[in-house]
Amino acid sequence: MKDTLLNLSFKYGALIGVLVNGLTMMNVQYFAHDIVKGVVLVLALSVTFYVLNRSRT
């Protein structure tokens, strides 16, 4: 099954939701939530661009 941009976005969105829920349950401070979401977003964008550029060549 080929991952489309919409499919990848859904996967990373679900990952962020699970991470934030886990961080809340572990009673992590809210500024750390933003840091974790930012890191995950940067990783998700880099993987997405890598996958899309790999399929072009």
Buried (B, 14 or more C-beta within 10 A) or exposed (E): EEBEEEEBEEBBEEEBEEBBEEBEEEEBEEEEBEEBBEEBEEEBEEBBEEBEEEEEE
